Amino acid sequence: MSVALKEAQEFLADHWSPDVDRRAWMELVVDERWAVLRWPEEWYGRGLADDEAKEVEALFAAAGAPGPGQDITNLWAGTMLAGGSDDLKRQFLRPLLLDQVAMCLLYSEPGAGSDLAGIRTSAVRDGDEWIVNGQKVWTSGARGADYGMLIARTDWDQPKHRGITFFWFPMHQPGVEIRPLRQATGDARFNEVFLTDARVPDSHRLGELGGGWWVLQTALAYERAAMGATRRGPATGVLGATGRAHGRIPAADVSLLDLARRVGKADDPAVRQALMELHCARTVNDWNAERAKAVMRAGGSSPLASLGKLAFSQILHRAGRLQGHLLGVEATLDGDEFPTARDHNYSQLNAYFFSIGGGTDQIQRNIIGERILGLPKEPEVDRDVPFREVPASGQPRR
């Protein structure tokens, strides 16, 4: 038995019980360096190898004790560890691990969604601060966020990938206007954010000046890995519960298998085949997620996260279609008086969130083709052109 595993057993025996106060428990887990086992000891970790960390995580899981694994799942803390200065890490890592800081992503723009390197939001140096002007869109959680992870163009004379800088941007300030966007599902979980002479300290810069694109790749890898491995969503598997991803809690959670039995179609060969295809797709995607996580645990990023994200979005669409097939004409109903049909309609529409958020399905296919299959890259005529000379790129706002 390793030293870490023995210490974990003693820690759980001394401190864990199912009725423990969860907030106090998480503080203890973080402060005793069990939350991010693979991280360096100076940053709340234990510097464990992946195999040893997985043993400890399995021990916590067997006891029903939450806490470990944030070195794989915590987008905000992982990005801060990778790109933040020591001062920023001292200020933010612990609150981020304790979920005490509300965050959002300030990436996409009306003219730069799939091609994030085409952003036009500008940041102009003003002493020890940067003045930010521009617009972001599809920003989840913006209305309650304390900070946003912002990419802005700081050098318009560099090619598009090399003129971007990554900032830890304070949201509660003049010049930040947030407008909710109503979705087809009826939710308004996304927002557009207008930045007008807003400010961010240079000390809140992550990575090198002009090196924001490479910090962004770390953040995107965390996001895609999380989306590719998530179990939330409509009928993610044969035995998995249906439900509303990031939305209202459904009144009637049922699995696709349970639904097939309820409507008398569980013995239909075509339905059974579709159920097993979904089950196999989900199982393979779970395996792929473990492969992608293993690379991230080693400190890298992997195109396998794109493979998992694309696969998961396709699973959601296929599950939604099968759910509608099982319901038949009932699927045309809606409203709280028809909870199963209502949740089906929501699931069908909400599946598009996973096809768009975190990089569209088309972008994931490009990444898979180029970085996994080794296919030739698509032509990029503007890749080495100063961004201010790129047609329709716009000019920096002064």
C-alpha positions in Angstrom: 0.0 0.0 0.0 1.4 3.4 -1.0 2.0 6.1 1.6 -0.7 8.3 0.0 -3.3 5.6 0.1 -2.6 4.8 3.8 -2.8 8.6 4.6 -6.1 8.8 2.7 -7.5 5.9 4.7 -6.5 7.6 8.0 -7.9 10.9 6.8 -11.3 9.4 5.9 -11.4 7.4 9.1 -10.7 10.5 11.2 -12.9 13.1 9.4 -15.5 11.6 7.0 -19.1 10.7 7.8 -22.2 11.0 5.6 -23.7 13.7 7.8 -20.6 15.9 7.9 -21.1 19.6 6.9 -20.3 19.6 3.2 -18.8 23.1 3.2 -16.5 22.4 6.1 -15.6 19.0 4.6 -14.6 20.6 1.3 -12.4 23.2 3.0 -10.7 20.3 4.9 -10.2 18.3 1.7 -8.7 21.3 -0.1 -6.5 22.4 2.8 -5.2 18.9 3.4 -4.4 18.6 -0.3 -6.8 15.9 -1.4 -8.7 17.8 -4.0 -6.1 18.0 -6.7 -3.8 15.0 -6.1 -1.6 15.4 -9.2 -0.9 19.1 -8.7 2.3 20.3 -7.0 2.3 20.4 -3.2 2.7 24.2 -3.1 -0.6 24.5 -5.0 -2.9 22.3 -2.8 -1.7 19.1 -4.5 0.3 16.1 -3.5 2.3 15.5 -6.7 1.0 12.0 -7.1 1.5 9.9 -10.2 -1.7 9.2 -12.1 -2.1 5.6 -11.0 -1.6 6.5 -7.4 -4.0 9.4 -7.6 -6.7 7.1 -9.1 -6.3 4.7 -6.2 -6.9 7.5 -3.8 -9.9 8.8 -5.8 -11.4 5.3 -5.8 -11.0 5.1 -2.0 -12.9 8.4 -1.6 -15.6 7.3 -4.0 -16.0 3.9 -2.2 -16.6 5.8 1.0 -19.1 8.2 -0.7 -16.8 11.1 0.2 -16.7 14.0 -2.4 -13.6 16.0 -3.0 -10.8 14.6 -5.2 -10.6 14.9 -9.0 -10.7 18.6 -9.5 -7.3 18.6 -11.2 -9.3 17.0 -14.1 -12.7 18.6 -13.9 -12.2 22.2 -12.6 -11.9 24.3 -15.7 -11.3 27.6 -13.8 -8.7 26.3 -11.3 -6.9 24.3 -14.0 -6.5 27.2 -16.3 -5.3 29.4 -13.4 -2.7 26.9 -12.5 -1.5 26.6 -16.0 -1.3 30.3 -16.9 -1.6 32.4 -13.8 1.2 34.2 -11.9 2.1 33.0 -8.5 0.3 36.0 -7.0 -2.9 35.2 -8.9 -2.7 31.6 -7.9 -2.3 32.5 -4.3 -5.3 34.8 -4.5 -7.7 32.6 -6.5 -6.8 28.9 -6.4 -8.3 28.0 -3.1 -11.6 30.0 -3.6 -11.9 28.3 -7.1 -11.4 24.9 -5.6 -14.1 25.7 -3.0 -16.4 27.1 -5.7 -16.5 30.4 -4.0 -15.8 32.4 -7.2 -18.5 32.6 -9.9 -17.0 32.5 -13.3 -17.9 32.8 -17.0 -16.2 32.5 -20.4 -15.7 35.6 -22.5 -14.6 34.0 -25.8 -17.1 33.9 -28.6 -18.1 37.0 -30.5 -20.8 37.7 -33.2 -18.1 37.4 -35.9 -15.8 35.0 -34.1 -17.5 31.8 -32.9 -16.1 28.8 -34.7 -13.0 30.8 -35.6 -12.1 32.2 -32.1 -8.8 33.5 -33.4 -10.9 36.1 -35.4 -11.9 38.0 -32.3 -12.2 41.8 -32.5 -12.6 42.8 -28.9 -9.6 45.0 -28.2 -7.5 45.6 -25.1 -5.4 48.8 -25.1 -2.6 49.3 -22.5 -3.1 52.2 -20.1 -0.3 52.1 -17.5 -0.8 49.1 -15.3 -4.3 48.4 -16.8 -5.9 47.5 -20.1 -9.0 49.2 -21.5 -11.3 46.7 -23.1 -13.9 47.4 -25.8 -15.9 44.9 -27.7 -18.8 42.3 -27.5 -19.0 38.7 -26.4 -21.9 36.4 -27.0 -23.2 33.0 -25.8 -21.8 33.6 -22.3 -23.2 31.2 -19.8 -23.5 32.5 -16.2 -22.5 36.0 -17.0 -25.2 37.7 -14.9 -23.9 36.1 -11.7 -20.2 36.0 -12.5 -17.5 37.6 -10.4 -14.8 37.1 -13.1 -14.6 36.1 -16.7 -11.9 34.4 -18.6 -11.4 36.9 -21.4 -9.5 36.8 -24.7 -8.9 40.1 -26.3 -6.8 41.4 -29.2 -3.8 43.4 -27.9 -1.7 43.6 -31.1 -3.4 44.2 -34.4 -0.1 44.0 -36.4 0.4 40.4 -35.5 -1.3 37.4 -37.3 -4.6 36.6 -35.7 -3.3 33.8 -33.4 -0.4 35.7 -32.1 -2.0 39.0 -31.2 -4.4 37.7 -28.5 -3.9 38.0 -24.7 -5.8 36.1 -22.0 -7.1 38.0 -19.0 -8.8 37.2 -15.7 -11.5 39.9 -16.1 -13.5 41.5 -13.2 -17.2 41.5 -14.2 -18.5 43.9 -11.4 -17.5 47.3 -12.9 -18.8 50.1 -15.0 -18.7 49.4 -18.7 -20.0 45.8 -18.5 -23.5 45.4 -19.8 -25.1 41.9 -19.8 -28.2 41.1 -21.9 -29.9 37.6 -21.6 -30.5 35.6 -24.8 -33.8 33.7 -25.0 -33.4 30.1 -26.3 -35.7 27.9 -28.2 -36.2 25.9 -25.0 -37.5 28.9 -23.2 -34.4 29.2 -21.0 -32.2 32.3 -21.0 -28.9 30.7 -19.8 -26.8 32.5 -22.4 -26.0 36.2 -22.6 -24.4 38.8 -24.7 -21.8 40.9 -23.0 -21.0 44.5 -24.1 -17.6 45.9 -22.9 -17.2 49.7 -23.1 -14.0 51.1 -21.7 -13.9 48.4 -19.1 -10.7 47.8 -17.3 -8.6 44.8 -16.3 -5.2 45.1 -14.4 -2.2 43.8 -16.2 -1.5 41.7 -13.1 -4.6 39.7 -14.1 -3.1 38.6 -17.4 -2.6 34.8 -17.7 0.4 33.8 -19.8 2.6 36.0 -21.9 1.5 39.2 -23.7 0.2 38.0 -27.1 0.3 34.4 -25.9 -3.4 34.1 -25.0 -4.2 31.6 -27.8 -2.1 29.0 -26.1 -3.6 29.6 -22.6 -7.0 29.3 -24.4 -6.1 25.8 -25.6 -5.6 24.6 -22.1 -9.0 26.1 -21.1 -10.8 24.6 -24.1 -9.3 21.2 -23.4 -10.8 21.2 -19.9 -14.2 22.3 -21.3 -14.3 19.7 -24.0 -13.2 16.9 -21.7 -16.0 17.9 -19.3 -18.6 18.1 -22.0 -17.5 14.9 -23.6 -17.7 13.0 -20.3 -20.8 14.5 -18.8 -23.8 12.3 -18.0 -26.2 15.2 -17.9 -28.7 15.5 -20.7 -31.6 13.6 -22.3 -31.4 9.9 -22.1 -27.6 9.7 -22.2 -27.7 5.9 -22.1 -30.0 2.9 -22.2 -30.1 2.9 -18.4 -29.3 6.6 -17.8 -31.9 9.0 -16.7 -33.4 11.5 -19.1 -33.4 15.0 -17.9 -32.7 18.6 -18.7 -29.1 19.5 -19.0 -28.4 22.7 -17.1 -32.1 23.4 -17.1 -35.2 22.8 -14.9 -35.5 19.5 -13.2 -38.0 17.3 -15.1 -41.1 16.1 -13.3 -40.8 12.5 -14.6 -37.2 11.1 -14.9 -37.3 7.8 -16.9 -34.6 5.9 -18.7 -35.2 5.0 -22.4 -35.4 1.3 -21.4 -38.1 2.1 -18.9 -39.9 4.3 -21.4 -39.8 1.4 -24.0 -41.3 -0.9 -21.5 -44.0 1.6 -20.5 -45.1 2.1 -24.1 -45.0 -1.6 -24.9 -42.1 -1.4 -27.4 -39.3 -3.1 -25.3 -39.6 -6.3 -27.4 -39.5 -4.5 -30.8 -36.3 -5.7 -32.5 -35.6 -2.3 -34.1 -36.1 -0.5 -30.7 -33.8 -3.1 -28.9 -31.2 -2.5 -31.6 -31.3 1.2 -31.2 -31.1 0.9 -27.4 -28.0 -1.2 -27.6 -26.4 1.0 -30.2 -26.8 3.9 -27.8 -25.5 1.9 -24.9 -22.4 0.9 -26.9 -21.8 4.5 -28.0 -22.0 5.7 -24.5 -19.7 3.0 -23.2 -17.1 3.6 -25.8 -17.3 7.4 -25.2 -16.7 6.7 -21.5 -13.6 4.8 -22.4 -12.5 7.6 -24.6 -13.1 10.2 -21.8 -10.7 8.2 -19.6 -8.0 8.3 -22.3 -8.4 12.1 -22.7 -8.3 12.5 -18.9 -5.1 10.5 -18.7 -3.4 12.9 -21.0 -4.6 15.9 -19.1 -3.4 14.3 -15.8 0.0 14.1 -17.3 -0.1 17.9 -17.9 -1.0 18.0 -21.6 -4.1 18.5 -23.8 -5.5 16.0 -26.2 -7.6 16.0 -29.4 -9.3 13.0 -27.8 -11.4 15.5 -25.9 -12.8 16.7 -29.2 -13.6 13.2 -30.2 -15.5 12.7 -26.9 -17.4 16.0 -27.2 -18.5 15.2 -30.8 -19.6 11.7 -29.8 -21.6 12.9 -26.8 -23.5 15.5 -28.8 -24.4 12.8 -31.3 -25.5 10.5 -28.5 -27.8 13.2 -27.3 -29.4 13.8 -30.7 -29.9 10.1 -31.3 -31.4 9.6 -27.8 -33.8 12.4 -28.4 -34.9 11.0 -31.7 -35.4 7.6 -30.1 -37.3 9.0 -27.2 -39.7 10.7 -29.7 -40.1 7.5 -31.7 -41.0 5.7 -28.5 -43.6 8.3 -27.5 -45.2 8.4 -31.0 -47.9 11.0 -31.3 -47.6 11.8 -27.6 -44.3 13.5 -28.5 -46.3 16.3 -30.2 -47.8 17.4 -26.8 -46.1 19.9 -24.5 -46.7 21.6 -21.2 -46.5 20.6 -17.5 -49.6 18.4 -17.8 -47.6 16.1 -20.2 -44.3 15.9 -18.4 -42.7 13.1 -20.5 -43.6 14.8 -23.8 -42.5 18.1 -22.4 -39.1 16.8 -21.4 -38.7 15.1 -24.8 -39.3 18.4 -26.6 -36.9 20.1 -24.3 -34.2 17.4 -24.8 -34.5 17.6 -28.6 -33.9 21.3 -28.6 -31.3 21.4 -25.8 -29.2 18.8 -27.6 -28.1 21.6 -29.9 -26.4 23.3 -27.0 -23.9 20.4 -26.9 -23.4 20.7 -30.7 -22.5 24.3 -30.4 -21.1 25.1 -27.0 -17.4 24.5 -26.4 -16.7 24.5 -30.2 -19.2 23.3 -32.8 -19.5 19.7 -34.1 -17.9 21.0 -37.3 -14.9 22.4 -35.5 -14.5 19.1 -33.6 -14.5 17.2 -36.9 -11.7 19.5 -38.2 -9.7 18.8 -35.0 -10.2 15.1 -35.2 -9.4 15.0 -38.9 -6.2 17.0 -38.6 -4.8 15.9 -35.2 -6.0 12.3 -34.8 -6.4 11.1 -38.4 -3.5 13.2 -39.8 -5.5 14.7 -42.7 -4.2 17.8 -44.4 -5.2 21.1 -42.7 -7.8 23.3 -44.4 -6.2 26.3 -46.3 -5.9 29.4 -44.0 -5.1 32.3 -46.2 -5.1 34.8 -43.3 -3.0 32.8 -40.9 0.2 34.8 -41.4 -1.3 38.1 -42.3 -1.3 41.1 -39.8 -4.8 41.0 -38.4 -5.6 44.6 -39.3 -5.1 43.7 -42.9 -7.5 40.7 -42.8 -10.7 41.6 -44.8 -13.7 42.4 -42.7 -11.7 41.9 -39.5 -12.5 45.5 -38.4 -10.2 47.9 -36.7 -9.3 48.3 -33.0 -11.8 50.5 -31.2 -10.1 53.5 -29.6 
